[in-house]
Amino acid sequence: MTDNQSPTSEQNSMEPLTVVVSRRVKKGNQEAFEALSSKMTERASRFPGYLGTAMFRPASPDDPEYRIVFKFRDRESLAAWEASEERAELLEQIESLLVQPSEREVTSGIVTWFTLPGQNPVKPPPKWKMTIVSWLALYPSVTLVFVLFGDLLAQVPLLLRTMLVTIVVMLLMSYVLMPRMTRWFAFWLFPLKDRKYR
């Protein structure tokens, strides 16, 4: 999938979308590429529905791949940004610095938890596998929260208690547990025959 393609029609138009763009930069062009990428982010941030960007630099000098992850509120806001002249102008300059055309994928929901830095597969794992691994992380984390803070939580009103527990668990899942679970279960989530290294 190239950087100029649109999200698939199956995705809910009101669901937040995460776009992962892989770009392999020609040797010696890293500084120019990063400057243009910063401009791209600055321009995107002025568009309605923009939710943020993160850039992952190459894991080693032998691997020129940058991964840029950005989010938009829904398909309409993403489409408006991707059709804009502001983006097209910089994209042409960025593409001239690359070894090969950008590769791009659009994901939503828990799929964004399941990525391997530097080895990001275009094809996500099957939903049933993602569900099992998510549960393996979710069950012990929720149990631990109640073991450690159950007595305190019992004194808190139900709505506030639920809010506190879900905030803690979601932070643990997104920043601590799922990155590790994805690495630990990579052999099962991403069998070698299904992986595409870029």
N, C-alpha and C positions, 0 to 999 in steps of 0.2 A: 504494500500500500504506500503511495507516495504522499508527499506533504501537501499536495494540491487536491486530495480527495476529500469528499464530504463524509460525515458520520452516516452510518447505515440507517435505513428507514425504520428498522425494528426498534431502535432506541426511543424511549419515551421522551417527547420533546420538552417535558418539564423536569427531567431528571438531570442533576449535575453531571457533567462530563469531564473526564480526565483524558488529556491528550498526551501521549508519549512520543516524542520525536527523537529519532536517532540520527546523528550527523557525524560522519567521519571526515575530519578536517585534514587538508593537505599539510604536510610538514612545513613549519615556518609561518603558517597562517593563523596560529592559535590566538595571538593577541588581537588581530583584526576581527577574527570570528567572535571572540568574546565581547569586543566593543559593539559590534553589530547586534549581537544577541541581547546586550543590555538595552540598546535602543529599541529593539523589538519588544522587550518586556515593558519598557516605559510607555510605548505607544499602546500596547494591549491593555495596560492598566487604566487607560482613559476610556475604555469601551464599557458600556453597561453590561453587567453580568460577569465581568472578569473576577476570578476568585483567588488568583495567585499563580506564581511560577517558581520552579526550583530547577537549578542546573547541576548536573552531575558530571564532573570532569572525568577525563580518561583515567582508568584504574592503574595504568602503567604506561611508560613511554612507548612501548611496543603496540599499544592499542589506541588509535587516534579517535575513538568513538566518544562523543559527547551525548548525553541524554538530557533532553529538556522536557520537563513535566509541567504542564499548565492546566488550569481548571477554569471552566465557565459554568455559569448557573444552569444553562439549558442549551438545547440544540440551536434555538433561534439566535441567541447571543453569540454562540460560537460561529455560526454561519455568517453573521454580520461582520465579525472580525476577519474571518477567512476571506471574505469577498471585498475587503476594504483596500483602497489604494495605499494606505499607510503601511499595511502588511506587505502588499505585492512589491512595493519599491525596495524594501529591505530584503525580502526573500530572494529577489534576483541577485542581489549583492552577496548574500550568504551562500547561495548555491554555487557561485563561482569559486568559492574557497574550499569546496568539498571534493573528496576523492570520488564519490558517487552520489546520486540524488538522495535527498533525505528519505528516511523511512518513518512512517507515522502510523500510530494506532490510536483508536478512541475506545475508552473503556468506561464503565460505570459500575456503581455498587461495590461489592467486596472484591471484584476482580483486581482493583488497584492495590490490594494487600499482597497479591501474589505476583511479585516481580523479583527477578534476580539481577542485581546491579552488574552491568557489563555483559550479561547473558540474557537479556530480556527477550523472551519468546513472543513472537507475533501472535501465536495461538495460545489463549489462556487455558488453564487446566479445566477439565470437565466440572460442571457445577457440583456434582455429588462429591467429588474429591475436595473441592474448596469448602464445601459444607462440613465435611468430616474434620478437616484440619482446623477450621475455624472453631468448631465445637471442642476439639481437643485443647484449644487455647482458652476458650471462653469458660468452660466448666470449672477448671481448677482456679481461674482468676476470680470468678464470682464466689466460689466456695471460700477462697482465701480471704476475700473482703469480709464475708460474714463471720468467719472464724475469728478474725482479728478485731472487727468492729461491730459484731452482731449486737452486743449488749447496748452499745451507744446508739446504734441505728434503730433499735427497738423503741427508743424514747423519742424518735423524730417522727413527725407526721408522714403518712404514707407517700404523698406526692413529693415532698422534699427528700425523703429517704430514697425513693426510686431515682430521682434526679441525681443525687450524690453518687449512688452506686453506678449508674450508667455512665456518668462523666469519668469516674475513676477507671472503670472497665474499658471504656472506649479508648482512653489515653494509653492504657496498658496494651491493648490489642494493636493499636496503630503504630506505636513507637517502640514497644519492647517485645511483645510476644510474637506478632505476625512476621516481622522481619526474620526472627530466629526460626519460627516454625517453617517458614518458606524455605530457608536454607536447609534445615534438618530433613524435611520431607521432599526436597527437590528431586531426588531419585525417583520418587513415586508420582509427584505432581507433574514433572517435566521429564518423561522418559527421553533418553538420548535421541531416539528416532523422531521425536516430535519437536526437538529444539532447533532453533535457527540462530546461529551466532552471527552478530553483526559487528 
